[in-house]
Amino acid sequence: MSDEGGAAKKTDNGPVTHLCEHPSCQKWGGFGFAIGKAAPNWFCVVHRPAIWPPSKQA
């Protein structure tokens, strides 16, 4: 899986980091989920979805 253009570099020579996309969370988003060639969504261990894609609730 390649890194996307929207990811922020931690340092010039360091790894690319993804932050959790949950509102008000700034933890490392180590769990990336994508459908097909869509841009992935990144979540931390606390906010990662149990299933992906999230089921639509009525």
N, CA, C, O and CB atoms as a CASP TS submission, in Angstrom:
PFRMAT TS
TARGET T0000
AUTHOR 0000-0000-0000
METHOD Language model
MODEL 1
PARENT N/A
ATOM      1  N   MET     1       0.853  -1.170   0.000  1.00  0.00           N
ATOM      2  CA  MET     1       0.000   0.000   0.000  1.00  0.00           C
ATOM      3  C   MET     1       0.895   1.228   0.000  1.00  0.00           C
ATOM      4  O   MET     1       1.814   1.329   0.813  1.00  0.00           O
ATOM      5  CB  MET     1      -0.968   0.001   1.221  1.00  0.00           C
ATOM      6  N   SER     2       0.639   2.137  -0.882  1.00  0.00           N
ATOM      7  CA  SER     2       1.466   3.333  -0.979  1.00  0.00           C
ATOM      8  C   SER     2       0.925   4.436  -0.076  1.00  0.00           C
ATOM      9  O   SER     2      -0.240   4.433   0.323  1.00  0.00           O
ATOM     10  CB  SER     2       1.535   3.821  -2.432  1.00  0.00           C
ATOM     11  N   ASP     3       1.804   5.370   0.228  1.00  0.00           N
ATOM     12  CA  ASP     3       1.388   6.516   1.030  1.00  0.00           C
ATOM     13  C   ASP     3       0.723   7.545   0.134  1.00  0.00           C
ATOM     14  O   ASP     3       1.169   7.764  -0.993  1.00  0.00           O
ATOM     15  CB  ASP     3       2.591   7.138   1.777  1.00  0.00           C
ATOM     16  N   GLU     4      -0.315   8.166   0.608  1.00  0.00           N
ATOM     17  CA  GLU     4      -1.079   9.122  -0.173  1.00  0.00           C
ATOM     18  C   GLU     4      -0.482  10.511  -0.037  1.00  0.00           C
ATOM     19  O   GLU     4       0.274  10.790   0.894  1.00  0.00           O
ATOM     20  CB  GLU     4      -2.543   9.125   0.261  1.00  0.00           C
ATOM     21  N   GLY     5      -0.831  11.375  -0.973  1.00  0.00           N
ATOM     22  CA  GLY     5      -0.313  12.734  -0.966  1.00  0.00           C
ATOM     23  C   GLY     5      -0.774  13.561   0.213  1.00  0.00           C
ATOM     24  O   GLY     5      -0.132  14.560   0.539  1.00  0.00           O
ATOM     25  N   GLY     6      -1.879  13.178   0.878  1.00  0.00           N
ATOM     26  CA  GLY     6      -2.394  13.944   1.998  1.00  0.00           C
ATOM     27  C   GLY     6      -1.727  13.632   3.321  1.00  0.00           C
ATOM     28  O   GLY     6      -2.020  14.275   4.329  1.00  0.00           O
ATOM     29  N   ALA     7      -0.842  12.663   3.335  1.00  0.00           N
ATOM     30  CA  ALA     7      -0.170  12.291   4.575  1.00  0.00           C
ATOM     31  C   ALA     7       0.922  13.310   4.893  1.00  0.00           C
ATOM     32  O   ALA     7       1.534  13.878   3.988  1.00  0.00           O
ATOM     33  CB  ALA     7       0.427  10.864   4.472  1.00  0.00           C
ATOM     34  N   ALA     8       1.157  13.534   6.167  1.00  0.00           N
ATOM     35  CA  ALA     8       2.169  14.487   6.599  1.00  0.00           C
ATOM     36  C   ALA     8       3.439  13.742   6.999  1.00  0.00           C
ATOM     37  O   ALA     8       3.382  12.744   7.717  1.00  0.00           O
ATOM     38  CB  ALA     8       1.649  15.348   7.775  1.00  0.00           C
ATOM     39  N   LYS     9       4.582  14.231   6.529  1.00  0.00           N
ATOM     40  CA  LYS     9       5.840  13.612   6.906  1.00  0.00           C
ATOM     41  C   LYS     9       6.219  14.049   8.314  1.00  0.00           C
ATOM     42  O   LYS     9       6.110  15.225   8.662  1.00  0.00           O
ATOM     43  CB  LYS     9       6.954  13.972   5.901  1.00  0.00           C
ATOM     44  N   LYS    10       6.664  13.094   9.114  1.00  0.00           N
ATOM     45  CA  LYS    10       7.094  13.412  10.469  1.00  0.00           C
ATOM     46  C   LYS    10       8.420  14.173  10.426  1.00  0.00           C
ATOM     47  O   LYS    10       8.579  15.188  11.104  1.00  0.00           O
ATOM     48  CB  LYS    10       7.230  12.122  11.317  1.00  0.00           C
ATOM     49  N   THR    11       9.345  13.694   9.645  1.00  0.00           N
ATOM     50  CA  THR    11      10.618  14.364   9.414  1.00  0.00           C
ATOM     51  C   THR    11      10.966  14.187   7.941  1.00  0.00           C
ATOM     52  O   THR    11      10.286  13.454   7.222  1.00  0.00           O
ATOM     53  CB  THR    11      11.753  13.795  10.347  1.00  0.00           C
ATOM     54  N   ASP    12      12.008  14.846   7.500  1.00  0.00           N
ATOM     55  CA  ASP    12      12.405  14.697   6.102  1.00  0.00           C
ATOM     56  C   ASP    12      12.813  13.269   5.772  1.00  0.00           C
ATOM     57  O   ASP    12      12.533  12.781   4.677  1.00  0.00           O
ATOM     58  CB  ASP    12      13.545  15.641   5.782  1.00  0.00           C
ATOM     59  N   ASN    13      13.464  12.602   6.699  1.00  0.00           N
ATOM     60  CA  ASN    13      13.935  11.241   6.446  1.00  0.00           C
ATOM     61  C   ASN    13      13.121  10.191   7.196  1.00  0.00           C
ATOM     62  O   ASN    13      13.403   8.998   7.090  1.00  0.00           O
ATOM     63  CB  ASN    13      15.392  11.122   6.829  1.00  0.00           C
ATOM     64  N   GLY    14      12.138  10.615   7.936  1.00  0.00           N
ATOM     65  CA  GLY    14      11.373   9.691   8.763  1.00  0.00           C
ATOM     66  C   GLY    14      10.160   9.123   8.052  1.00  0.00           C
ATOM     67  O   GLY    14       9.935   9.395   6.873  1.00  0.00           O
ATOM     68  N   PRO    15       9.394   8.343   8.764  1.00  0.00           N
ATOM     69  CA  PRO    15       8.214   7.711   8.171  1.00  0.00           C
ATOM     70  C   PRO    15       7.075   8.706   7.952  1.00  0.00           C
ATOM     71  O   PRO    15       7.017   9.760   8.585  1.00  0.00           O
ATOM     72  CB  PRO    15       7.735   6.572   9.056  1.00  0.00           C
ATOM     73  N   VAL    16       6.187   8.348   7.053  1.00  0.00           N
ATOM     74  CA  VAL    16       4.987   9.149   6.828  1.00  0.00           C
ATOM     75  C   VAL    16       3.974   8.752   7.889  1.00  0.00           C
ATOM     76  O   VAL    16       3.744   7.563   8.115  1.00  0.00           O
ATOM     77  CB  VAL    16       4.409   8.944   5.377  1.00  0.00           C
ATOM     78  N   THR    17       3.369   9.732   8.539  1.00  0.00           N
ATOM     79  CA  THR    17       2.419   9.433   9.603  1.00  0.00           C
ATOM     80  C   THR    17       1.007   9.795   9.167  1.00  0.00           C
ATOM     81  O   THR    17       0.800  10.756   8.425  1.00  0.00           O
ATOM     82  CB  THR    17       2.791  10.185  10.890  1.00  0.00           C
ATOM     83  N   HIS    18       0.058   9.030   9.627  1.00  0.00           N
ATOM     84  CA  HIS    18      -1.358   9.299   9.386  1.00  0.00           C
ATOM     85  C   HIS    18      -2.006   9.484  10.748  1.00  0.00           C
ATOM     86  O   HIS    18      -1.827   8.654  11.640  1.00  0.00           O
ATOM     87  CB  HIS    18      -2.051   8.138   8.563  1.00  0.00           C
ATOM     88  N   LEU    19      -2.754  10.561  10.914  1.00  0.00           N
ATOM     89  CA  LEU    19      -3.444  10.795  12.173  1.00  0.00           C
ATOM     90  C   LEU    19      -4.853  10.229  12.093  1.00  0.00           C
ATOM     91  O   LEU    19      -5.427  10.120  11.009  1.00  0.00           O
ATOM     92  CB  LEU    19      -3.479  12.301  12.512  1.00  0.00           C
ATOM     93  N   CYS    20      -5.400   9.875  13.234  1.00  0.00           N
ATOM     94  CA  CYS    20      -6.759   9.341  13.322  1.00  0.00           C
ATOM     95  C   CYS    20      -7.744  10.376  12.778  1.00  0.00           C
ATOM     96  O   CYS    20      -7.622  11.568  13.062  1.00  0.00           O
ATOM     97  CB  CYS    20      -7.115   8.958  14.792  1.00  0.00           C
ATOM     98  N   GLU    21      -8.718   9.912  11.995  1.00  0.00           N
ATOM     99  CA  GLU    21      -9.701  10.815  11.396  1.00  0.00           C
ATOM    100  C   GLU    21     -10.919  11.056  12.282  1.00  0.00           C
ATOM    101  O   GLU    21     -11.830  11.787  11.893  1.00  0.00           O
ATOM    102  CB  GLU    21     -10.152  10.264  10.074  1.00  0.00           C
ATOM    103  N   HIS    22     -10.943  10.457  13.454  1.00  0.00           N
ATOM    104  CA  HIS    22     -12.050  10.691  14.381  1.00  0.00           C
ATOM    105  C   HIS    22     -11.956  12.133  14.874  1.00  0.00           C
ATOM    106  O   HIS    22     -10.860  12.608  15.172  1.00  0.00           O
ATOM    107  CB  HIS    22     -12.017   9.675  15.583  1.00  0.00           C
ATOM    108  N   PRO    23     -13.096  12.843  14.965  1.00  0.00           N
ATOM    109  CA  PRO    23     -13.054  14.237  15.427  1.00  0.00           C
ATOM    110  C   PRO    23     -12.379  14.374  16.788  1.00  0.00           C
ATOM    111  O   PRO    23     -12.650  13.595  17.701  1.00  0.00           O
ATOM    112  CB  PRO    23     -14.464  14.805  15.499  1.00  0.00           C
ATOM    113  N   SER    24     -11.522  15.341  16.917  1.00  0.00           N
ATOM    114  CA  SER    24     -10.780  15.714  18.126  1.00  0.00           C
ATOM    115  C   SER    24      -9.769  14.665  18.580  1.00  0.00           C
ATOM    116  O   SER    24      -9.271  14.762  19.702  1.00  0.00           O
ATOM    117  CB  SER    24     -11.744  15.976  19.241  1.00  0.00           C
ATOM    118  N   CYS    25      -9.448  13.682  17.772  1.00  0.00           N
ATOM    119  CA  CYS    25      -8.427  12.696  18.122  1.00  0.00           C
ATOM    120  C   CYS    25      -7.174  13.004  17.317  1.00  0.00           C
ATOM    121  O   CYS    25      -7.250  13.198  16.104  1.00  0.00           O
ATOM    122  CB  CYS    25      -8.923  11.235  17.852  1.00  0.00           C
ATOM    123  N   GLN    26      -6.041  13.051  17.970  1.00  0.00           N
ATOM    124  CA  GLN    26      -4.775  13.342  17.299  1.00  0.00           C
ATOM    125  C   GLN    26      -3.777  12.198  17.452  1.00  0.00           C
ATOM    126  O   GLN    26      -2.571  12.411  17.325  1.00  0.00           O
ATOM    127  CB  GLN    26      -4.174  14.628  17.846  1.00  0.00           C
ATOM    128  N   LYS    27      -4.266  10.985  17.724  1.00  0.00           N
ATOM    129  CA  LYS    27      -3.379   9.833  17.866  1.00  0.00           C
ATOM    130  C   LYS    27      -2.959   9.320  16.491  1.00  0.00           C
ATOM    131  O   LYS    27      -3.546   9.678  15.470  1.00  0.00           O
ATOM    132  CB  LYS    27      -4.067   8.712  18.673  1.00  0.00           C
ATOM    133  N   TRP    28      -1.940   8.480  16.489  1.00  0.00           N
ATOM    134  CA  TRP    28      -1.449   7.877  15.260  1.00  0.00           C
ATOM    135  C   TRP    28      -2.508   6.964  14.678  1.00  0.00           C
ATOM    136  O   TRP    28      -3.036   6.103  15.380  1.00  0.00           O
ATOM    137  CB  TRP    28      -0.148   7.104  15.510  1.00  0.00           C
ATOM    138  N   GLY    29      -2.828   7.140  13.396  1.00  0.00           N
ATOM    139  CA  GLY    29      -3.822   6.315  12.724  1.00  0.00           C
ATOM    140  C   GLY    29      -3.150   5.139  12.036  1.00  0.00           C
ATOM    141  O   GLY    29      -2.840   5.207  10.846  1.00  0.00           O
ATOM    142  N   GLY    30      -2.928   4.092  12.756  1.00  0.00           N
ATOM    143  CA  GLY    30      -2.235   2.923  12.230  1.00  0.00           C
ATOM    144  C   GLY    30      -3.117   1.961  11.459  1.00  0.00           C
ATOM    145  O   GLY    30      -2.612   0.995  10.888  1.00  0.00           O
ATOM    146  N   PHE    31      -4.414   2.198  11.428  1.00  0.00           N
ATOM    147  CA  PHE    31      -5.342   1.305  10.748  1.00  0.00           C
ATOM    148  C   PHE    31      -5.978   2.047   9.577  1.00  0.00           C
ATOM    149  O   PHE    31      -6.827   2.917   9.774  1.00  0.00           O
ATOM    150  CB  PHE    31      -6.429   0.779  11.726  1.00  0.00           C
ATOM    151  N   GLY    32      -5.566   1.704   8.362  1.00  0.00           N
ATOM    152  CA  GLY    32      -6.092   2.340   7.166  1.00  0.00           C
ATOM    153  C   GLY    32      -7.076   1.441   6.450  1.00  0.00           C
ATOM    154  O   GLY    32      -6.825   0.248   6.275  1.00  0.00           O
ATOM    155  N   PHE    33      -8.189   2.008   6.039  1.00  0.00           N
ATOM    156  CA  PHE    33      -9.233   1.258   5.349  1.00  0.00           C
ATOM    157  C   PHE    33      -9.598   1.989   4.068  1.00  0.00           C
ATOM    158  O   PHE    33      -9.769   3.208   4.072  1.00  0.00           O
ATOM    159  CB  PHE    33     -10.482   1.070   6.254  1.00  0.00           C
ATOM    160  N   ALA    34      -9.718   1.248   2.969  1.00  0.00           N
ATOM    161  CA  ALA    34     -10.113   1.841   1.693  1.00  0.00           C
ATOM    162  C   ALA    34     -10.954   0.833   0.919  1.00  0.00           C
ATOM    163  O   ALA    34     -10.815  -0.378   1.089  1.00  0.00           O
ATOM    164  CB  ALA    34      -8.865   2.276   0.865  1.00  0.00           C
ATOM    165  N   ILE    35     -11.815   1.353   0.078  1.00  0.00           N
ATOM    166  CA  ILE    35     -12.621   0.517  -0.806  1.00  0.00           C
ATOM    167  C   ILE    35     -12.140   0.785  -2.228  1.00  0.00           C
ATOM    168  O   ILE    35     -12.206   1.917  -2.707  1.00  0.00           O
ATOM    169  CB  ILE    35     -14.170   0.813  -0.648  1.00  0.00           C
ATOM    170  N   GLY    36     -11.659  -0.249  -2.896  1.00  0.00           N
ATOM    171  CA  GLY    36     -11.151  -0.080  -4.252  1.00  0.00           C
ATOM    172  C   GLY    36      -9.957   0.846  -4.276  1.00  0.00           C
ATOM    173  O   GLY    36      -9.027   0.701  -3.483  1.00  0.00           O
ATOM    174  N   LYS    37      -9.989   1.811  -5.199  1.00  0.00           N
ATOM    175  CA  LYS    37      -8.882   2.757  -5.325  1.00  0.00           C
ATOM    176  C   LYS    37      -9.170   4.081  -4.640  1.00  0.00           C
ATOM    177  O   LYS    37      -8.473   5.067  -4.879  1.00  0.00           O
ATOM    178  CB  LYS    37      -8.571   2.999  -6.780  1.00  0.00           C
ATOM    179  N   ALA    38     -10.182   4.116  -3.797  1.00  0.00           N
ATOM    180  CA  ALA    38     -10.529   5.335  -3.063  1.00  0.00           C
ATOM    181  C   ALA    38      -9.434   5.657  -2.043  1.00  0.00           C
ATOM    182  O   ALA    38      -8.669   4.782  -1.638  1.00  0.00           O
ATOM    183  CB  ALA    38     -11.904   5.178  -2.354  1.00  0.00           C
ATOM    184  N   ALA    39      -9.375   6.903  -1.645  1.00  0.00           N
ATOM    185  CA  ALA    39      -8.421   7.313  -0.619  1.00  0.00           C
ATOM    186  C   ALA    39      -8.763   6.609   0.692  1.00  0.00           C
ATOM    187  O   ALA    39      -9.936   6.528   1.055  1.00  0.00           O
ATOM    188  CB  ALA    39      -8.429   8.860  -0.436  1.00  0.00           C
ATOM    189  N   PRO    40      -7.772   6.105   1.399  1.00  0.00           N
ATOM    190  CA  PRO    40      -8.054   5.391   2.640  1.00  0.00           C
ATOM    191  C   PRO    40      -8.435   6.336   3.778  1.00  0.00           C
ATOM    192  O   PRO    40      -8.093   7.518   3.776  1.00  0.00           O
ATOM    193  CB  PRO    40      -6.852   4.563   3.043  1.00  0.00           C
ATOM    194  N   ASN    41      -9.139   5.787   4.729  1.00  0.00           N
ATOM    195  CA  ASN    41      -9.462   6.484   5.968  1.00  0.00           C
ATOM    196  C   ASN    41      -8.593   5.870   7.046  1.00  0.00           C
ATOM    197  O   ASN    41      -8.449   4.649   7.107  1.00  0.00           O
ATOM    198  CB  ASN    41     -10.998   6.381   6.325  1.00  0.00           C
ATOM    199  N   TRP    42      -8.008   6.709   7.906  1.00  0.00           N
ATOM    200  CA  TRP    42      -7.072   6.236   8.912  1.00  0.00           C
ATOM    201  C   TRP    42      -7.647   6.442  10.309  1.00  0.00           C
ATOM    202  O   TRP    42      -8.195   7.501  10.616  1.00  0.00           O
ATOM    203  CB  TRP    42      -5.724   6.956   8.773  1.00  0.00           C
ATOM    204  N   PHE    43      -7.514   5.415  11.154  1.00  0.00           N
ATOM    205  CA  PHE    43      -8.042   5.465  12.514  1.00  0.00           C
ATOM    206  C   PHE    43      -7.030   4.887  13.500  1.00  0.00           C
ATOM    207  O   PHE    43      -6.217   4.036  13.140  1.00  0.00           O
ATOM    208  CB  PHE    43      -9.374   4.699  12.606  1.00  0.00           C
ATOM    209  N   CYS    44      -7.086   5.357  14.743  1.00  0.00           N
ATOM    210  CA  CYS    44      -6.238   4.809  15.798  1.00  0.00           C
ATOM    211  C   CYS    44      -6.872   3.519  16.322  1.00  0.00           C
ATOM    212  O   CYS    44      -7.967   3.140  15.905  1.00  0.00           O
ATOM    213  CB  CYS    44      -6.040   5.843  16.953  1.00  0.00           C
ATOM    214  N   VAL    45      -6.180   2.860  17.229  1.00  0.00           N
ATOM    215  CA  VAL    45      -6.667   1.584  17.762  1.00  0.00           C
ATOM    216  C   VAL    45      -7.984   1.756  18.524  1.00  0.00           C
ATOM    217  O   VAL    45      -8.801   0.835  18.545  1.00  0.00           O
ATOM    218  CB  VAL    45      -5.611   0.960  18.680  1.00  0.00           C
ATOM    219  N   VAL    46      -8.201   2.903  19.142  1.00  0.00           N
ATOM    220  CA  VAL    46      -9.431   3.141  19.903  1.00  0.00           C
ATOM    221  C   VAL    46     -10.624   3.376  18.978  1.00  0.00           C
ATOM    222  O   VAL    46     -11.724   2.898  19.257  1.00  0.00           O
ATOM    223  CB  VAL    46      -9.251   4.342  20.837  1.00  0.00           C
ATOM    224  N   HIS    47     -10.418   4.105  17.883  1.00  0.00           N
ATOM    225  CA  HIS    47     -11.527   4.513  17.017  1.00  0.00           C
ATOM    226  C   HIS    47     -11.679   3.695  15.743  1.00  0.00           C
ATOM    227  O   HIS    47     -12.544   4.003  14.923  1.00  0.00           O
ATOM    228  CB  HIS    47     -11.359   5.934  16.650  1.00  0.00           C
ATOM    229  N   ARG    48     -10.872   2.673  15.553  1.00  0.00           N
ATOM    230  CA  ARG    48     -10.995   1.879  14.321  1.00  0.00           C
ATOM    231  C   ARG    48     -12.354   1.195  14.280  1.00  0.00           C
ATOM    232  O   ARG    48     -12.843   0.735  15.312  1.00  0.00           O
ATOM    233  CB  ARG    48      -9.859   0.825  14.224  1.00  0.00           C
ATOM    234  N   PRO    49     -12.962   1.124  13.118  1.00  0.00           N
ATOM    235  CA  PRO    49     -14.266   0.469  13.027  1.00  0.00           C
ATOM    236  C   PRO    49     -14.123  -1.042  13.173  1.00  0.00           C
ATOM    237  O   PRO    49     -13.124  -1.624  12.749  1.00  0.00           O
ATOM    238  CB  PRO    49     -14.949   0.811  11.694  1.00  0.00           C
ATOM    239  N   ALA    50     -15.117  -1.663  13.768  1.00  0.00           N
ATOM    240  CA  ALA    50     -15.101  -3.113  13.943  1.00  0.00           C
ATOM    241  C   ALA    50     -15.272  -3.805  12.596  1.00  0.00           C
ATOM    242  O   ALA    50     -14.703  -4.872  12.364  1.00  0.00           O
ATOM    243  CB  ALA    50     -16.209  -3.558  14.921  1.00  0.00           C
ATOM    244  N   ILE    51     -16.059  -3.194  11.706  1.00  0.00           N
ATOM    245  CA  ILE    51     -16.242  -3.713  10.346  1.00  0.00           C
ATOM    246  C   ILE    51     -16.037  -2.577   9.370  1.00  0.00           C
ATOM    247  O   ILE    51     -16.287  -1.420   9.708  1.00  0.00           O
ATOM    248  CB  ILE    51     -17.652  -4.356  10.161  1.00  0.00           C
ATOM    249  N   TRP    52     -15.592  -2.879   8.181  1.00  0.00           N
ATOM    250  CA  TRP    52     -15.403  -1.860   7.164  1.00  0.00           C
ATOM    251  C   TRP    52     -15.952  -2.375   5.858  1.00  0.00           C
ATOM    252  O   TRP    52     -15.634  -3.505   5.488  1.00  0.00           O
ATOM    253  CB  TRP    52     -13.919  -1.473   7.024  1.00  0.00           C
ATOM    254  N   PRO    53     -16.744  -1.632   5.145  1.00  0.00           N
ATOM    255  CA  PRO    53     -17.211  -0.296   5.471  1.00  0.00           C
ATOM    256  C   PRO    53     -18.251  -0.324   6.588  1.00  0.00           C
ATOM    257  O   PRO    53     -18.934  -1.331   6.775  1.00  0.00           O
ATOM    258  CB  PRO    53     -17.788   0.371   4.234  1.00  0.00           C
ATOM    259  N   PRO    54     -18.375   0.773   7.326  1.00  0.00           N
ATOM    260  CA  PRO    54     -19.375   0.805   8.399  1.00  0.00           C
ATOM    261  C   PRO    54     -20.772   0.553   7.838  1.00  0.00           C
ATOM    262  O   PRO    54     -21.144   1.094   6.797  1.00  0.00           O
ATOM    263  CB  PRO    54     -19.335   2.158   9.138  1.00  0.00           C
ATOM    264  N   SER    55     -21.522  -0.261   8.531  1.00  0.00           N
ATOM    265  CA  SER    55     -22.871  -0.583   8.048  1.00  0.00           C
ATOM    266  C   SER    55     -23.764   0.658   8.166  1.00  0.00           C
ATOM    267  O   SER    55     -23.631   1.453   9.097  1.00  0.00           O
ATOM    268  CB  SER    55     -23.482  -1.782   8.853  1.00  0.00           C
ATOM    269  N   LYS    56     -24.658   0.798   7.216  1.00  0.00           N
ATOM    270  CA  LYS    56     -25.596   1.919   7.245  1.00  0.00           C
ATOM    271  C   LYS    56     -26.721   1.562   8.197  1.00  0.00           C
ATOM    272  O   LYS    56     -27.383   0.534   8.048  1.00  0.00           O
ATOM    273  CB  LYS    56     -26.149   2.249   5.816  1.00  0.00           C
ATOM    274  N   GLN    57     -26.923   2.418   9.166  1.00  0.00           N
ATOM    275  CA  GLN    57     -27.958   2.164  10.159  1.00  0.00           C
ATOM    276  C   GLN    57     -29.218   2.930   9.792  1.00  0.00           C
ATOM    277  O   GLN    57     -29.147   4.062   9.312  1.00  0.00           O
ATOM    278  CB  GLN    57     -27.476   2.557  11.570  1.00  0.00           C
ATOM    279  N   ALA    58     -30.350   2.322  10.014  1.00  0.00           N
ATOM    280  CA  ALA    58     -31.649   2.939   9.672  1.00  0.00           C
ATOM    281  C   ALA    58     -32.050   3.995  10.659  1.00  0.00           C
ATOM    282  O   ALA    58     -33.109   4.605  10.514  1.00  0.00           O
ATOM    283  CB  ALA    58     -32.735   1.892   9.599  1.00  0.00           C
TER
END
